[in-house]
Amino acid sequence: MTSVIDEVLRSNDYYANTYSLKHLSSEPIKKLAVVTCMDVRTTVEQMLGLRVGDAHIIRNAGGIVTDDALRSLLISYHLKGMREVMVINHTDCGMMMPHSDADIRAHMEHVTGRYAASPLEFYAFTDLETNVRAQVAKVRTHPWFMEDVVTRGFIYDINTGRLREVV
């Protein structure tokens, strides 16, 4: 039986034979970073009209500015020239739920029968706009970002494909 990983490795063979991106710099061409959800329906490059190399894309469950996302944003800003950040959450997000982080942890411990020390948080939330504002605030208030970093938050509507700015 062939696994999905075996299938994508075959695709990588073709990709490697036609590879043409070695000329790109690791710096984002548009000096943009995007923090968004890992949801497969959030096709960032298509949604924003970006090409390969235009932006640093940071994805995780819920589009949360975690410590690791902040680490990446700080590297992008201080070492790679990024000057604008978009935080994009979306409708119908799996992390927007009535369950708390403690509920999620309890569920996973029950299903597996095992305790795990990490992750400490899952960052579940109940209100999209409040969550977007909180993620934007994490960037805007971090002392290692200077005033020249523009940070704005948005909600992507899964049903229409439209972005709406949260102010």
MIVO-631117 format. One line per 10 residues: for each residue x, y, z of N, C-alpha, C, O. Coordinates in steps of 0.05 Angstrom, whole numbers, padded with zeros to 5 digits. Example, Ala and Ser with C-alpha at 12.3 -4.5 7.8 and 13.67 -1.06 7.14 Angstrom:
00264,-00114,00156,00246,-00090,00156,00264,-00066,00156,00285,-00066,00169 | 00257,-00045,00142,00273,-00021,00143,00258,00001,00157,00268,00023,00161
This chain:
00017,-00024,00000,00000,00000,00000,00018,00025,00000,00036,00027,00016 | 00012,00044,-00018,00027,00068,-00020,00016,00089,-00001,-00009,00093,00001 | 00033,00102,00014,00024,00123,00032,00023,00150,00018,00034,00153,-00004 | 00010,00169,00029,00008,00196,00018,00036,00208,00017,00043,00222,-00002 | 00053,00202,00037,00080,00212,00037,00095,00202,00012,00110,00217,00000 | 00092,00176,00006,00104,00165,-00018,00095,00180,-00043,00110,00185,-00062 | 00069,00186,-00044,00058,00200,-00067,00070,00228,-00070,00078,00236,-00092 | 00072,00243,-00048,00083,00270,-00050,00113,00269,-00055,00124,00288,-00067 | 00127,00248,-00047,00156,00246,-00054,00159,00242,-00084,00179,00252,-00095 | 00141,00227,-00096,00142,00225,-00126,00138,00252,-00139,00151,00259,-00158
00119,00267,-00128,00115,00294,-00138,00139,00312,-00135,00146,00328,-00151 | 00153,00308,-00112,00178,00323,-00107,00199,00317,-00128,00215,00335,-00135 | 00200,00292,-00137,00220,00286,-00158,00215,00303,-00183,00234,00315,-00194 | 00190,00306,-00191,00184,00323,-00214,00191,00352,-00208,00204,00365,-00224 | 00183,00361,-00185,00189,00389,-00176,00219,00394,-00177,00227,00415,-00188 | 00234,00377,-00166,00263,00381,-00165,00275,00382,-00193,00295,00396,-00198 | 00264,00366,-00211,00275,00366,-00239,00268,00392,-00254,00281,00398,-00273 | 00248,00406,-00245,00240,00431,-00258,00244,00455,-00240,00233,00477,-00246 | 00258,00452,-00218,00262,00473,-00198,00274,00498,-00209,00294,00497,-00223 | 00262,00521,-00203,00272,00546,-00213,00271,00569,-00193,00271,00593,-00201
00271,00563,-00167,00269,00584,-00147,00295,00590,-00132,00295,00606,-00113 | 00317,00578,-00141,00342,00582,-00126,00352,00611,-00126,00368,00619,-00110 | 00341,00627,-00145,00349,00655,-00147,00335,00673,-00126,00344,00695,-00121 | 00314,00663,-00113,00299,00679,-00094,00316,00683,-00068,00331,00666,-00060 | 00313,00707,-00057,00325,00713,-00031,00306,00703,-00009,00283,00697,-00014 | 00317,00700,00015,00300,00691,00037,00285,00715,00049,00268,00711,00067 | 00290,00739,00039,00275,00762,00048,00249,00765,00032,00249,00760,00008 | 00227,00772,00046,00202,00774,00032,00202,00799,00013,00207,00821,00022 | 00196,00794,-00012,00197,00815,-00032,00180,00839,-00025,00188,00862,-00028 | 00156,00833,-00015,00137,00855,-00008,00140,00864,00021,00124,00881,00031
00161,00854,00035,00166,00862,00063,00141,00856,00081,00136,00872,00099 | 00127,00834,00075,00103,00827,00088,00105,00800,00102,00118,00782,00091 | 00093,00798,00125,00090,00772,00139,00060,00768,00144,00046,00787,00151 | 00051,00744,00142,00023,00737,00146,00022,00715,00167,00035,00694,00164 | 00007,00720,00188,00001,00699,00208,-00028,00690,00204,-00046,00707,00205 | -00031,00664,00198,-00058,00655,00192,-00061,00626,00202,-00042,00614,00212 | -00085,00615,00198,-00091,00588,00206,-00080,00568,00187,-00075,00573,00164 | -00077,00543,00197,-00068,00521,00180,-00091,00509,00164,-00086,00491,00148 | -00115,00518,00168,-00138,00507,00154,-00133,00507,00124,-00124,00527,00112 | -00138,00485,00111,-00132,00482,00082,-00149,00501,00064,-00142,00505,00041
-00170,00512,00075,-00186,00531,00060,-00175,00559,00059,-00184,00576,00044 | -00154,00564,00075,-00142,00591,00075,-00117,00590,00056,-00095,00587,00065 | -00122,00592,00031,-00101,00591,00011,-00089,00619,00008,-00097,00636,-00008 | -00070,00625,00025,-00060,00652,00030,-00050,00665,00004,-00058,00688,-00002 | -00033,00652,-00011,-00023,00664,-00035,-00045,00671,-00055,-00045,00693,-00067 | -00064,00654,-00059,-00086,00659,-00077,-00104,00681,-00066,-00112,00700,-00080 | -00110,00680,-00040,-00128,00699,-00027,-00117,00727,-00029,-00132,00746,-00032 | -00090,00730,-00027,-00078,00757,-00026,-00064,00765,-00052,-00052,00786,-00054 | -00065,00747,-00072,-00052,00753,-00098,-00022,00754,-00095,-00008,00770,-00108 | -00011,00737,-00078,00018,00737,-00074,00031,00715,-00091,00019,00695,-00098
00056,00721,-00098,00072,00701,-00112,00093,00690,-00093,00098,00701,-00071 | 00105,00668,-00101,00126,00656,-00085,00148,00677,-00079,00157,00690,-00098 | 00155,00680,-00054,00176,00699,-00047,00166,00726,-00038,00181,00742,-00027 | 00140,00731,-00042,00129,00757,-00034,00127,00762,-00004,00131,00784,00005 | 00121,00741,00011,00116,00744,00040,00125,00720,00056,00127,00697,00045 | 00130,00724,00081,00134,00702,00100,00106,00694,00109,00091,00711,00119 | 00099,00669,00107,00073,00658,00116,00078,00641,00140,00093,00621,00139 | 00064,00648,00162,00066,00633,00187,00039,00622,00193,00019,00637,00197 | 00037,00595,00194,00011,00582,00197,00011,00565,00222,00030,00551,00228 | -00012,00565,00236,-00016,00547,00259,-00046,00545,00264,-00061,00560,00253
-00054,00527,00281,-00082,00524,00287,-00093,00549,00300,-00084,00557,00322 | -00111,00562,00286,-00124,00586,00297,-00112,00612,00288,-00123,00633,00294 | -00089,00612,00275,-00076,00637,00267,-00068,00653,00291,-00073,00677,00293 | -00055,00640,00310,-00048,00651,00336,-00019,00661,00336,-00001,00648,00325 | -00015,00685,00347,00012,00695,00350,00023,00683,00376,00024,00696,00397 | 00032,00658,00373,00045,00644,00395,00073,00654,00399,00083,00670,00383 | 00087,00644,00419,00115,00651,00423,00131,00643,00398,00149,00657,00390 | 00125,00620,00386,00140,00611,00362,00134,00629,00338,00152,00636,00323 | 00108,00637,00335,00102,00656,00314,00116,00683,00318,00126,00695,00299 | 00116,00692,00343,00131,00717,00349,00160,00714,00343,00172,00733,00332
00172,00692,00349,00200,00687,00343,00204,00690,00313,00223,00703,00304 | 00187,00678,00297,00190,00680,00268,00186,00708,00258,00200,00718,00240 | 00166,00722,00269,00161,00750,00261,00185,00768,00268,00193,00785,00253 | 00196,00764,00292,00220,00780,00300,00244,00775,00282,00258,00794,00274 | 00248,00750,00274,00269,00744,00255,00263,00757,00228,00281,00768,00215 | 00239,00755,00219,00230,00767,00194,00235,00797,00194,00245,00808,00175 | 00229,00810,00217,00232,00839,00219,00261,00847,00221,00270,00864,00206 | 00275,00836,00240,00302,00845,00246,00323,00835,00226,00343,00848,00222 | 00319,00811,00215,00340,00800,00198,00332,00798,00168,00349,00794,00151 | 00306,00800,00162,00297,00795,00135,00282,00819,00122,00273,00817,00099
00280,00841,00136,00269,00865,00124,00239,00869,00124,00228,00887,00112 | 00224,00851,00138,00195,00853,00138,00187,00879,00152,00199,00887,00172 | 00166,00892,00142,00156,00917,00154,00126,00917,00159,00116,00936,00171 | 00111,00897,00149,00082,00896,00153,00074,00868,00160,00084,00849,00150 | 00054,00867,00179,00044,00842,00188,00014,00841,00184,00000,00860,00192 | 00004,00820,00173,-00025,00815,00171,-00031,00791,00189,-00018,00770,00187 | -00051,00794,00206,-00061,00771,00222,-00088,00765,00210,-00106,00782,00208 | -00091,00740,00201,-00116,00732,00188,-00128,00708,00202,-00116,00686,00202 | -00151,00711,00214,-00167,00689,00224,-00190,00684,00204,-00193,00700,00185 | -00205,00663,00208,-00226,00658,00188,-00251,00647,00201,-00251,00636,00224
-00273,00650,00187,-00299,00639,00196,-00297,00609,00196,-00280,00597,00182 | -00314,00596,00211,-00315,00567,00213,-00289,00555,00221,-00281,00533,00211 | -00274,00568,00239,-00248,00558,00249,-00252,00536,00270,-00269,00539,00287 | -00237,00515,00268,-00239,00493,00287,-00230,00500,00315,-00236,00486,00334 | -00215,00522,00318,-00206,00531,00344,-00226,00549,00358,-00223,00555,00382 | -00246,00558,00343,-00267,00574,00355,-00289,00555,00365,-00305,00545,00349 | -00288,00550,00391,-00305,00529,00402,-00313,00536,00430,-00301,00553,00443 | -00334,00523,00439,-00342,00527,00467,-00325,00513,00487,-00328,00517,00511 | -00306,00497,00478,-00289,00482,00496,-00264,00499,00504,-00254,00514,00488 | -00256,00496,00529,-00232,00510,00538,-00207,00493,00532,-00209,00470,00523
-00184,00505,00536,-00159,00491,00533,-00159,00466,00551,-00149,00445,00543 | -00169,00470,00575,-00170,00448,00595,-00187,00425,00584,-00181,00401,00588 | -00210,00431,00571,-00227,00411,00559,-00213,00396,00537,-00214,00371,00535 | -00198,00410,00521,-00183,00397,00499,-00162,00379,00510,-00159,00356,00501 | -00147,00389,00530,-00126,00372,00542,-00139,00347,00555,-00128,00325,00551 | -00161,00350,00569,-00174,00328,00582,-00183,00307,00562,-00180,00283,00566 | -00193,00317,00539,-00202,00299,00518,-00178,00282,00507,-00180,00258,00505 | -00156,00296,00502,-00133,00282,00491,-00121,00262,00511,-00112,00240,00503 | -00121,00270,00536,-00111,00251,00557,-00129,00227,00559,-00120,00205,00563 | -00156,00232,00557,-00175,00210,00559,-00172,00191,00536,-00171,00166,00539
-00170,00202,00511,-00169,00185,00487,-00143,00169,00487,-00143,00145,00479 | -00120,00181,00494,-00094,00168,00492,-00087,00153,00518,-00071,00134,00517 | -00099,00161,00540,-00091,00149,00566,-00064,00159,00576,-00052,00146,00593 | -00055,00181,00565,-00028,00191,00572,-00030,00221,00578,-00045,00236,00567 | -00013,00229,00597,-00009,00257,00604,00015,00268,00587,00034,00253,00581 | 00013,00293,00578,00035,00306,00564,00040,00333,00576,00021,00348,00582 | 00065,00340,00579,00073,00366,00591,00069,00389,00571,00065,00412,00579 | 00069,00383,00545,00065,00405,00526,00048,00394,00503,00048,00370,00498 | 00033,00412,00489,00034,00440,00492,00019,00450,00518,00001,00437,00527 | 00028,00472,00528,00016,00483,00552,-00011,00495,00545,-00030,00494,00562
-00014,00506,00521,-00039,00519,00513,-00046,00511,00485,-00029,00504,00468 | -00073,00510,00480,-00083,00505,00453,-00094,00530,00440,-00098,00531,00416 | -00099,00551,00456,-00109,00577,00446,-00137,00576,00434,-00142,00589,00414 | -00154,00560,00446,-00182,00559,00437,-00194,00587,00442,-00187,00600,00461 | -00213,00595,00426,-00226,00621,00430,-00256,00619,00421,-00264,00600,00408 | -00271,00638,00430,-00300,00637,00424,-00309,00661,00407,-00331,00659,00396 | -00293,00681,00404,-00302,00705,00388,-00279,00712,00368,-00257,00718,00377 | -00285,00712,00343,-00265,00718,00322,-00253,00746,00325,-00229,00748,00325 | -00270,00766,00327,-00259,00793,00327,-00242,00798,00352,-00221,00811,00350 | -00250,00788,00374,-00234,00790,00399,-00208,00776,00396,-00187,00786,00404
-00208,00753,00383,-00183,00738,00379,-00164,00753,00360,-00141,00755,00366 | -00175,00763,00338,-00158,00778,00320,-00146,00802,00334,-00122,00807,00331 | -00162,00817,00349,-00151,00840,00364,-00128,00832,00383,-00108,00845,00385 | -00132,00809,00396,-00112,00800,00416,-00086,00792,00401,-00064,00798,00412 | -00088,00780,00378,-00064,00772,00363,-00049,00796,00353,-00025,00798,00354 | -00064,00816,00342,-00052,00841,00333,-00038,00855,00356,-00016,00865,00353 | -00051,00855,00379,-00039,00869,00402,-00013,00856,00411,00005,00870,00420 | -00011,00830,00408,00014,00816,00415,00038,00827,00398,00060,00829,00408 | 00032,00833,00373,00054,00843,00356,00058,00873,00362,00081,00881,00367 | 00037,00888,00363,00039,00917,00367,00053,00924,00394,00066,00945,00395
00049,00908,00414,00059,00915,00440,00086,00902,00447,00098,00907,00468 | 00096,00885,00429,00121,00872,00434,00144,00893,00433,00146,00908,00413 | 00161,00894,00454,00181,00915,00455,00203,00913,00433,00217,00932,00429 | 00206,00891,00420,00227,00888,00400,00218,00896,00372,00233,00895,00353 | 00192,00903,00369,00183,00915,00344,00184,00945,00346,00175,00956,00367 | 00194,00958,00326,00195,00988,00327,00169,00998,00315,00152,00983,00305 | 00166,01025,00316,00141,01038,00307,00136,01035,00277,00114,01040,00268 | 00157,01027,00262,00153,01026,00233,00139,01000,00224,00133,00997,00200 | 00132,00982,00242,00118,00958,00235,00088,00963,00234,00076,00970,00254 | 00077,00960,00211,00048,00963,00208,00035,00935,00213,00043,00916,00200
00016,00934,00232,00004,00908,00239,-00027,00912,00238,-00038,00929,00251 | -00040,00896,00221,-00069,00898,00218,-00081,00870,00219,-00068,00850,00211 | -00106,00868,00228,-00119,00843,00231,-00144,00841,00213,-00157,00860,00207 | -00149,00816,00205,-00171,00811,00186,-00185,00785,00192,-00174,00767,00205 | -00210,00783,00183,-00225,00758,00183,-00231,00750,00155,-00242,00766,00139 | -00224,00726,00148,-00228,00715,00121,-00254,00699,00122,-00257,00681,00139 | -00273,00705,00105,-00299,00691,00104,-00296,00667,00086,-00292,00670,00061 | -00297,00644,00098,-00294,00618,00083,-00315,00615,00061,-00310,00602,00041 | -00339,00627,00065,-00361,00624,00046,-00359,00643,00022,-00368,00636,00000 | -00346,00666,00025,-00345,00685,00003,-00317,00690,-00008,-00314,00700,-00030
-00296,00683,00008,-00269,00689,00000,-00260,00718,00006,-00238,00725,-00001 | -00277,00733,00019,-00271,00761,00025,-00257,00765,00052,-00263,00751,00071 | -00239,00784,00053,-00227,00793,00078,-00242,00817,00088,-00250,00835,00073 | -00245,00818,00115,-00257,00841,00128,-00237,00850,00150,-00229,00834,00167 | -00230,00875,00149,-00211,00885,00169,-00225,00888,00196,-00248,00898,00198 | -00211,00881,00217,-00220,00884,00245,-00205,00909,00256,-00180,00909,00257 | -00220,00929,00263,-00207,00953,00273,-00212,00957,00303,-00203,00976,00315
